[in-house]
């Protein structure tokens, strides 16, 4: 699937690489075979996990070439959120990028229409001379708890040798992302 959005000059073309919509629950949501034709990636996602207790979940992001990197020190990250219960988390040696608080299918009120929105920028995804910086924004609402959260974070994919060609989300504590969860991967700034 491919579509183009033309930016305001300066080679600002944005191309949709892939849209993945879950028709049924799945333990991950991925986009692979990302071409090395551009400089940066933009990932837009709407996610919800099947965690059913009265708590939130966290979407985890992994990047890789052919397969995702999942070693114990492949990523470093930090995020902050504001809302009903503000906070900060970070990890300098991690097997994933932890993005923040994600909507869950809470038992009391599953709220079929409530998903967490995430916007992620992966800068220089084809650059094999440097670690790749990742920036994100996240917004969620947990209706059964009447809690709202907005967060931002940043991290690094600690890999300076491979061109990124696969991105994968997994839930931290839930088993699956629910049907209707979606991810769109856009390519930005042609090489």
DRENLUM-326146 format. One record per atom (N, C-alpha, C): residue number from 0; residue in one letter; x negated, y, z negated. Coordinates in steps of 0.1 Angstrom, whole numbers, plus 5000, padded with zeros to 4 digits. Atoms other than C-alpha are relative to their C-alpha. Example, Ala and Ser with C-alpha at 12.3 -4.5 7.8 and 13.67 -1.06 7.14 Angstrom:
<vokes>
   pos   code     px     py     pz
     0      A   4991   4988   5000
     0      A   4877   4955   4922
     0      A   4991   5012   5000
     1      S   5009   4989   5000
     1      S   4863   4989   4929
     1      S   5008   5011   4992
</vokes>
This chain:
<vokes>
   pos   code     px     py     pz
     0      X   4992   4988   5000
     0      X   5000   5000   5000
     0      X   4991   5012   5000
     1      X   5009   4988   4999
     1      X   4985   5034   5009
     1      X   5009   5012   5003
     2      X   4994   4988   4996
     2      X   4998   5069   5009
     2      X   4990   5011   4996
     3      X   5010   4989   5002
     3      X   4980   5103   5009
     3      X   5007   5012   4994
     4      X   4996   4988   5006
     4      X   4984   5134   4989
     4      X   4988   5010   5003
     5      X   5011   4991   4996
     5      X   4964   5163   5004
     5      X   4999   5012   4990
     6      X   5002   4990   5010
     6      X   4949   5187   4978
     6      X   4997   5013   5007
     7      X   5001   4986   4995
     7      X   4943   5224   4981
     7      X   4985   5003   5004
     8      X   5013   4996   4995
     8      X   4910   5225   5001
     8      X   4989   4992   4993
     9      X   5012   5005   5007
     9      X   4875   5213   4992
     9      X   5000   4984   5000
    10      X   5001   5015   5000
    10      X   4881   5176   5002
    10      X   5008   4994   4989
    11      X   4993   5005   5011
    11      X   4907   5171   4975
    11      X   5011   4990   5003
    12      X   4990   5010   4997
    12      X   4925   5142   4991
    12      X   5001   4989   4989
    13      X   4997   5011   5010
    13      X   4941   5116   4968
    13      X   5008   4990   5007
    14      X   4994   5011   4992
    14      X   4950   5082   4982
    14      X   5004   4989   4990
    15      X   4995   5011   5008
    15      X   4972   5056   4965
    15      X   4993   4987   5004
    16      X   5006   5013   4997
    16      X   4952   5024   4963
    16      X   5010   4989   4998
    17      X   4991   5011   5003
    17      X   4978   5002   4947
    17      X   5010   5004   4989
    18      X   4990   4998   5011
    18      X   5010   5003   4926
    18      X   5003   4985   4996
    19      X   4996   5013   5006
    19      X   5016   4972   4903
    19      X   5011   5002   4991
    20      X   4989   4999   5009
    20      X   5050   4969   4888
    20      X   5003   4986   4995
    21      X   4997   5013   5005
    21      X   5057   4940   4865
    21      X   5015   4996   5001
    22      X   4986   5005   4999
    22      X   5089   4921   4874
    22      X   5004   4991   4989
    23      X   4998   5009   5012
    23      X   5085   4898   4844
    23      X   4988   5003   4990
    24      X   5011   4998   5010
    24      X   5064   4899   4812
    24      X   4987   4994   5005
    25      X   5014   5005   4996
    25      X   5026   4895   4818
    25      X   4990   5004   4989
    26      X   5010   4997   5010
    26      X   4996   4893   4795
    26      X   4990   5011   5004
    27      X   5008   4989   4996
    27      X   4978   4919   4816
    27      X   5006   5006   5013
    28      X   4996   4994   4987
    28      X   4983   4943   4845
    28      X   4987   5005   5006
    29      X   5013   4997   4993
    29      X   4954   4947   4870
    29      X   5002   5005   5014
    30      X   5002   4996   4986
    30      X   4943   4963   4902
    30      X   4986   4996   5004
    31      X   5013   5005   4996
    31      X   4915   4947   4921
    31      X   4997   5005   5014
    32      X   5004   4996   4986
    32      X   4896   4952   4954
    32      X   5000   5015   5002
    33      X   5001   4985   4998
    33      X   4892   4989   4948
    33      X   4989   5003   5009
    34      X   5011   4997   4991
    34      X   4872   5002   4977
    34      X   4990   5010   4995
    35      X   5010   4990   5004
    35      X   4840   5022   4973
    35      X   4999   5012   5009
    36      X   4999   4989   4990
    36      X   4852   5049   4997
    36      X   5001   5014   4993
    37      X   4997   4987   5006
    37      X   4858   5077   4971
    37      X   4991   5001   4988
    38      X   5009   4997   5011
    38      X   4841   5093   4941
    38      X   5007   4997   4986
    39      X   4993   5001   5013
    39      X   4867   5092   4913
    39      X   5013   4992   5001
    40      X   4988   5007   5001
    40      X   4897   5071   4902
    40      X   5010   5008   4991
    41      X   4989   4995   5008
    41      X   4930   5084   4888
    41      X   5009   4988   4997
    42      X   4991   5011   5003
    42      X   4951   5057   4870
    42      X   5012   5006   4992
    43      X   4988   4995   5007
    43      X   4987   5065   4860
    43      X   5007   4987   4996
    44      X   4993   5012   5004
    44      X   5005   5039   4839
    44      X   5012   5003   4990
    45      X   4989   5000   5010
    45      X   5038   5034   4820
    45      X   5001   4986   4994
    46      X   5003   5013   5006
    46      X   5033   5006   4795
    46      X   5009   4998   4988
    47      X   4993   5004   5012
    47      X   5053   4988   4768
    47      X   4996   4985   4997
    48      X   5003   5014   5004
    48      X   5043   4956   4749
    48      X   5011   4993   4994
    49      X   4989   5008   5006
    49      X   5064   4928   4735
    49      X   4998   4999   4985
    50      X   5002   5001   5015
    50      X   5051   4933   4699
    50      X   5013   5004   4994
    51      X   4986   4999   5005
    51      X   5083   4930   4678
    51      X   5001   5004   4986
    52      X   4999   4995   5013
    52      X   5074   4941   4643
    52      X   5000   5015   5000
    53      X   4998   4986   5001
    53      X   5078   4976   4630
    53      X   4987   5008   5001
    54      X   5013   4993   4999
    54      X   5045   4989   4643
    54      X   4998   5003   5015
    55      X   5003   4997   4986
    55      X   5030   5002   4675
    55      X   4989   4990   5005
    56      X   5011   5008   4994
    56      X   5005   4985   4698
    56      X   4990   5009   5007
    57      X   5010   4992   4993
    57      X   4975   4998   4717
    57      X   4997   4994   5014
    58      X   5004   5005   4987
    58      X   4968   4994   4754
    58      X   4984   5000   5000
    59      X   5015   5001   4998
    59      X   4932   4982   4761
    59      X   4997   5000   5014
    60      X   5004   5000   4986
    60      X   4914   4990   4793
    60      X   4986   4994   5002
    61      X   5013   5006   4996
    61      X   4886   4970   4809
    61      X   4997   5003   5014
    62      X   5005   4997   4987
    62      X   4866   4978   4840
    62      X   4990   4990   5004
    63      X   5010   5010   4995
    63      X   4844   4957   4862
    63      X   4998   5000   5015
    64      X   5003   5002   4986
    64      X   4830   4945   4895
    64      X   5002   4985   5002
    65      X   4996   5014   4998
    65      X   4847   4912   4906
    65      X   5008   4995   4988
    66      X   4992   5003   5012
    66      X   4857   4905   4870
    66      X   4997   5011   4990
    67      X   5002   4989   5010
    67      X   4861   4928   4840
    67      X   4988   4997   4991
    68      X   5011   5001   5010
    68      X   4832   4935   4817
    68      X   5007   4999   4986
    69      X   4994   5001   5013
    69      X   4842   4922   4783
    69      X   4990   4996   4989
    70      X   5010   5002   5010
    70      X   4809   4920   4764
    70      X   5002   5009   4988
    71      X   4998   4992   5013
    71      X   4807   4933   4728
    71      X   4995   5014   5000
    72      X   5005   4986   5000
    72      X   4789   4965   4738
    72      X   5001   5006   5014
    73      X   4998   4995   4987
    73      X   4802   4972   4773
    73      X   5007   5014   5001
    74      X   4992   4987   5001
    74      X   4822   5003   4762
    74      X   4997   5007   4987
    75      X   5000   4992   5012
    75      X   4820   5032   4738
    75      X   5012   5010   5002
    76      X   4988   4991   4999
    76      X   4851   5053   4730
    76      X   5004   5007   4988
    77      X   4994   4992   5011
    77      X   4869   5078   4708
    77      X   5013   5005   5004
    78      X   4987   4993   4997
    78      X   4905   5090   4707
    78      X   5006   5006   4988
    79      X   4993   4992   5010
    79      X   4926   5114   4687
    79      X   5014   5001   5004
    80      X   4986   4998   4997
    80      X   4963   5117   4684
    80      X   5007   5009   4990
    81      X   4992   4992   5008
    81      X   4988   5141   4670
    81      X   5014   4995   5000
    82      X   4986   5004   5000
    82      X   5024   5136   4660
    82      X   5004   4997   4986
    83      X   4995   5004   5013
    83      X   5042   5120   4631
    83      X   4989   4996   4990
    84      X   5012   5004   5008
    84      X   5010   5104   4618
    84      X   4987   5002   5007
    85      X   5012   4997   4992
    85      X   4979   5121   4633
    85      X   4988   4991   4995
    86      X   5012   5008   5003
    86      X   4946   5102   4634
    86      X   4990   5000   5010
    87      X   5012   5002   4991
    87      X   4913   5094   4650
    87      X   4994   4986   4999
    88      X   5007   5013   5000
    88      X   4896   5062   4660
    88      X   4988   5001   5009
    89      X   5011   5001   4991
    89      X   4862   5054   4676
    89      X   4993   4987   4999
    90      X   5008   5013   5001
    90      X   4839   5025   4684
    90      X   4989   5002   5010
    91      X   5011   4998   4992
    91      X   4804   5029   4698
    91      X   4995   4987   5008
    92      X   5004   5012   4994
    92      X   4800   4992   4708
    92      X   5013   4991   5001
    93      X   4988   5007   4999
    93      X   4832   4976   4721
    93      X   5002   4992   5012
    94      X   4997   5009   4989
    94      X   4846   4950   4745
    94      X   5011   5006   5009
    95      X   4989   4993   4993
    95      X   4872   4975   4758
    95      X   5001   5014   4997
    96      X   4997   4986   5004
    96      X   4884   5011   4758
    96      X   5014   4999   4994
    97      X   4987   5000   5007
    97      X   4912   5014   4732
    97      X   5006   5014   5002
    98      X   4995   4988   4996
    98      X   4935   5041   4745
    98      X   5009   5008   4990
    99      X   4991   4993   5010
    99      X   4958   5049   4715
    99      X   5012   4992   4997
   100      X   4987   5007   5004
   100      X   4994   5041   4705
   100      X   5009   4998   5012
   101      X   4991   5005   4989
   101      X   5017   5022   4729
   101      X   5013   4996   4995
   102      X   4987   5004   5003
   102      X   5054   5017   4728
   102      X   5001   4985   4999
   103      X   4998   5015   5002
   103      X   5065   4982   4716
   103      X   5015   4997   5000
   104      X   4986   5005   5001
   104      X   5097   4962   4718
   104      X   5004   4996   4986
   105      X   4997   5003   5014
   105      X   5106   4966   4682
   105      X   5013   4993   4998
   106      X   4988   5008   5002
   106      X   5131   4941   4669
   106      X   5013   5008   4997
   107      X   4988   4993   5004
   107      X   5155   4966   4654
   107      X   5007   5007   5011
   108      X   4995   4993   4989
   108      X   5160   4986   4685
   108      X   4990   4999   5012
   109      X   5010   5002   4989
   109      X   5142   4974   4717
   109      X   4998   5012   5009
   110      X   5001   4988   4992
   110      X   5149   5007   4735
   110      X   4994   4997   5014
   111      X   5005   5004   4987
   111      X   5146   4994   4771
   111      X   4994   5011   5008
   112      X   5004   4989   4992
   112      X   5140   5028   4785
   112      X   4988   5008   4995
   113      X   5011   4992   5006
   113      X   5110   5039   4763
   113      X   4987   4993   5003
   114      X   5014   5005   4997
   114      X   5075   5034   4777
   114      X   4990   5010   4996
   115      X   5011   4990   5002
   115      X   5042   5050   4770
   115      X   4994   5004   5013
   116      X   5007   4995   4988
   116      X   5027   5072   4797
   116      X   4986   5003   4997
   117      X   5014   4998   5001
   117      X   4990   5072   4803
   117      X   4994   5005   5013
   118      X   5007   4995   4988
   118      X   4968   5092   4827
   118      X   4985   4999   4997
   119      X   5014   5003   5002
   119      X   4932   5081   4831
   119      X   4992   5005   5012
   120      X   5010   4997   4990
   120      X   4903   5096   4850
   120      X   4987   4992   4998
   121      X   5013   5007   5001
   121      X   4873   5074   4858
   121      X   4991   5008   5010
   122      X   5008   4991   4992
   122      X   4846   5098   4871
   122      X   4988   4992   5005
   123      X   5011   5006   4993
   123      X   4820   5086   4896
   123      X   5000   4985   5000
   124      X   4998   5015   5001
   124      X   4833   5050   4898
   124      X   4991   4993   5009
   125      X   5010   5006   4991
   125      X   4809   5043   4927
   125      X   4986   5003   4997
   126      X   5013   4996   5004
   126      X   4779   5058   4910
   126      X   4992   4989   4992
   127      X   5007   5010   5006
   127      X   4754   5031   4902
   127      X   4987   5005   4993
   128      X   5011   4995   5007
   128      X   4728   5054   4887
   128      X   5003   5005   4986
   129      X   4997   4995   5013
   129      X   4747   5064   4856
   129      X   5012   4991   4994
   130      X   4988   5006   5007
   130      X   4772   5050   4830
   130      X   5012   5008   5005
   131      X   4988   4993   4995
   131      X   4808   5059   4841
   131      X   5008   5006   4988
   132      X   4991   4994   5010
   132      X   4827   5084   4819
   132      X   5015   4998   5003
   133      X   4986   5002   4999
   133      X   4864   5078   4813
   133      X   5007   5009   4991
   134      X   4992   4990   5008
   134      X   4889   5104   4801
   134      X   5015   4996   5001
   135      X   4985   5004   4999
   135      X   4926   5098   4792
   135      X   5008   5009   4991
   136      X   4989   4993   5008
   136      X   4958   5114   4779
   136      X   5011   4989   4999
   137      X   4990   5010   5002
   137      X   4986   5093   4764
   137      X   5011   5007   4992
   138      X   4989   4995   5007
   138      X   5021   5101   4752
   138      X   5010   4989   4997
   139      X   4990   5011   5003
   139      X   5046   5078   4734
   139      X   5010   5004   4990
   140      X   4989   4997   5010
   140      X   5078   5078   4713
   140      X   5004   4986   4995
   141      X   4996   5013   5006
   141      X   5087   5050   4689
   141      X   5014   5003   4993
   142      X   4987   4995   5005
   142      X   5125   5056   4685
   142      X   5005   4993   4987
   143      X   4995   5006   5012
   143      X   5132   5030   4658
   143      X   4993   5006   4987
   144      X   5007   4993   5011
   144      X   5106   5048   4636
   144      X   5001   5015   5001
   145      X   4998   4986   4998
   145      X   5115   5082   4650
   145      X   4986   5007   5000
   146      X   5013   4995   4999
   146      X   5078   5088   4657
   146      X   4995   5004   5014
   147      X   5005   4995   4988
   147      X   5062   5108   4685
   147      X   4985   5002   4999
   148      X   5015   4999   5000
   148      X   5025   5107   4695
   148      X   4995   5005   5013
   149      X   5007   4996   4988
   149      X   5003   5125   4720
   149      X   4986   4999   4997
   150      X   5014   5002   5003
   150      X   4967   5117   4723
   150      X   4991   5003   5012
   151      X   5010   4999   4989
   151      X   4935   5122   4743
   151      X   4988   4992   4995
   152      X   5012   5007   5004
   152      X   4903   5103   4744
   152      X   4990   5000   5011
   153      X   5011   5001   4990
   153      X   4871   5097   4762
   153      X   4991   4988   4996
   154      X   5009   5012   5002
   154      X   4847   5068   4766
   154      X   4991   4999   5012
   155      X   5010   5003   4990
   155      X   4820   5053   4787
   155      X   5001   4985   5003
   156      X   5002   5014   4995
   156      X   4818   5021   4808
   156      X   4984   4999   5000
   157      X   5015   5001   5002
   157      X   4782   5011   4798
   157      X   4995   4990   5011
   158      X   5004   5008   4988
   158      X   4773   4998   4833
   158      X   4994   5010   5010
   159      X   5006   4991   4990
   159      X   4749   5016   4856
   159      X   4995   4992   5012
   160      X   5005   5008   4988
   160      X   4744   4988   4882
   160      X   5011   4996   5009
   161      X   4989   5005   4991
   161      X   4778   4978   4896
   161      X   5010   5011   5003
   162      X   4989   4992   4996
   162      X   4804   4997   4916
   162      X   5013   4994   4994
   163      X   4988   5005   5006
   163      X   4837   4995   4898
   163      X   5010   4996   5011
   164      X   4990   5004   4990
   164      X   4863   4975   4918
   164      X   5012   4993   4994
   165      X   4988   5006   5006
   165      X   4888   4962   4892
   165      X   5002   5007   4987
   166      X   4996   4995   5013
   166      X   4907   4977   4863
   166      X   5012   4992   4994
   167      X   4990   5009   5006
   167      X   4928   4957   4838
   167      X   5004   5006   4986
   168      X   4995   4997   5013
   168      X   4951   4966   4809
   168      X   5004   4988   4993
   169      X   4994   5011   5008
   169      X   4959   4942   4781
   169      X   5005   5006   4987
   170      X   4995   4994   5013
   170      X   4979   4948   4749
   170      X   4990   4995   4989
   171      X   5009   5003   5011
   171      X   4958   4948   4717
   171      X   5006   4989   4991
   172      X   4994   5009   5010
   172      X   4983   4929   4694
   172      X   5012   4992   5006
   173      X   4989   5007   4993
   173      X   5013   4920   4716
   173      X   4995   4989   5009
   174      X   5004   5011   4991
   174      X   5013   4889   4738
   174      X   5000   5005   5015
   175      X   4998   4996   4986
   175      X   5025   4906   4770
   175      X   5004   5015   5001
   176      X   4993   4988   4996
   176      X   5034   4939   4787
   176      X   5014   4995   5005
   177      X   4986   5003   4996
   177      X   5072   4939   4793
   177      X   5002   5003   5015
   178      X   4996   4997   4987
   178      X   5089   4939   4827
   178      X   5003   5015   5001
   179      X   4998   4985   4998
   179      X   5090   4974   4842
   179      X   4987   5008   4997
   180      X   5013   4993   5002
   180      X   5055   4983   4830
   180      X   4994   5001   5014
   181      X   5005   4997   4986
   181      X   5037   4999   4860
   181      X   4986   5007   4998
   182      X   5013   4993   4999
   182      X   5002   5010   4870
   182      X   4998   5004   5014
   183      X   5003   4995   4987
   183      X   4992   5032   4899
   183      X   4985   5004   5000
   184      X   5014   4996   4999
   184      X   4956   5035   4910
   184      X   4998   5009   5012
   185      X   5002   4991   4989
   185      X   4946   5065   4931
   185      X   4985   5002   5002
   186      X   5014   4997   4996
   186      X   4913   5072   4949
   186      X   4999   5015   5002
   187      X   5001   4985   4998
   187      X   4900   5108   4948
   187      X   4986   5004   5005
   188      X   5013   4995   4996
   188      X   4873   5127   4966
   188      X   4992   4991   5009
   189      X   5007   5010   4991
   189      X   4860   5108   4997
   189      X   4985   5002   4999
   190      X   5014   5000   5000
   190      X   4824   5098   4997
   190      X   4995   5006   5013
</vokes>
